[in-house]
C-alpha cells in the first residue's frame, strides 16, 4: 500500500444559500482545490452527495462534474452513504491511490438543500432511518437526537446549559471561519437563561432547542489526494498524510442497540484508524466531529475514546474543547455553525484538518503547531461511520 | 394648515386621541443585544424611510420588494397625514441605536378591530420580527382593540403569525392589503396563549439604552447586505 497525501483543499464561497446550480457550486469548490494543489492532473473524481436525485432532480454527478470542469480523461462516480458520503468518498479515494489504481484523485462533496421546503428536507433526512421500524412511524432525525439527549441527561447529568455551551463555542468558532454558514454570536442569556430565550431559541424536539441543531445549508468542499511520492515531487506546501482511515457499522434501528449512548460504529471506526496510523488518542491535537445535534459532539468524543463515557460535558464546562483549550473540537464551527450540506460535510471536515495542520486557519488557528488531527463523519444515526486521521509529515 | 390640506386629512384617532405612544420596553436577543422596542414619531419615521428605497429593489428575494414597497407607501402616507391612526414601532440596538426591524399597524377598522399592516426585519436570524410583531399586537390590545386582522405576504410571515400565534381564519374579511386570506388574533387567544407564551420584554427601559435610541436612529450601513448577505453593488450587478 502506498502512502497518500492531501495536496489541495477548497470550499468555494461562504456556505449558506447558493443561487446557482449544484454542479456550479461543486465546481467552485473543486477549482479552489485545484488552485491550492497547483495541479489539475486528476485521474479520478469521486463526488459525495446524498440527495440530488430527490431534491435537485439530478443524478450521475461524477459524470456531470468531470464534464463541467473538463477533467477528461479522468474517470468518476457518485458516492452516496448518507451524511457520511464525504468521508466515504475520501476513503475510497484513499484506497484508489494506496492500491496503485490511480495516482491523483479529487473528492468533491456537495449538497444544495435550501431549494426544498423544511418539511421536505426533514423527510429526506428521515429516509435514512429504518424503513419498517422507524420511518413509517414518523421518526425524524431531530426526534432521534432528542431521545439521545434525554437519555444522556438522565444517565450522565448533562443539562441544556451544557448543550448551549457547546453551541456558543461553535458559534464563536464559526465567526472566525469565512466559509461558515452561521456567523452569529450567541450568548447564554440570549438563548437559555433569559425569559425571551423561549422565543429566541424555541424547543424543536424536547429537550433540544433550535441552537442545539445544525442549520439546513447549501455547500460544497473538495480535496485532492495523490501518492506521497508524487506529492513530494509537486507540492510546495506542508505535506499532509492521510495516516488512518476506518469505517464502522451499527444497527440501523437505534432501539436495537444495547446502549444508545454508546456509538459502537464510532468506536470501531476510530480503533481501525488509530491502529492504521499507529497513533494513540493522546497524540491527537484537535478534532472535527459530526455535531448535527450538539449532543452528538459529546457522544462521539466519548465513543471515540477521547473522554470517559459520560464525562465529555465536564470538559466542555472547563473550556477544554475551545480553540485555546486542551483539546480543541470543531474549530471550524462544526456542523452547527459551518453548516451541514450532508454530502459535503465529511469533505469539509478534512479541509479544516488540512488548513489547521498547515497553519493556514487564520483567526481560528489552533496554537502550538498541531501535528495530528481526527475527523468523524457520522452516517445515519450512527449506523455507518467513517473516521479519518491526518498527520503533518 | 390650509383649508385644502385640512379637507384631505383623516379624522381624529378615536381610540387613542391623545396619541399616547406604546410604552417602550427592551428584549434580550440571542446574540446578547438589548433590543429597545419603541414607537417613533413622524420626524423619526422620516429618518427610516430611505432604507426602503433600496429594499424595494430586492426582487425575487423572499418578498422583500412587495413588503418594502407597501411599507414605503404606508410610511409616506403616515408622515403626510394621509392614513388614519397608523403607528410605527421600531426595534433598535440599545447600545448603538442601530435599526433592527420595523412594524406598523392601524388601530381602527372600527374601534374594536385593529388591522395589522407590516413587519420587516433588517437584521435577520435573531427572531427580531417575531418579537416586534407581538409588540405591535400588544399595542392594539393595550389601546382597547378586541381583535386584529392579519394577512401574510410571505411564507415566513405565514409561519410566524398564522401558525405560531394560532390565528383564526377569517375568510369573509377583506383586509385592506387585498383579497388574500385574512386571519384574526382575538382577545381570547391574546390573553390565553400569546401573552403567557410569546410576549416578552422588560420595562422600564434603562435611561442609557433609551437615550441611545432616541438620539441616534442608526440605519444599517448597507441594508441590502444585512438582508441578503450580498453588498448592494453585488446584488444589483447580479
Interface residues (C-beta under 8 A of the other chain):
Chain A: X14 X16 X19 X182 X184 X185 X186 X187 X189 X190 X191 X194 X195 X196 X197 X198 X199 X200 X201 X211
Chain B: X27 X28 X29 X30 X31 X32 X33 X125 X126 X127 X130 X131 X197 X198 X200 X201 X229 X238
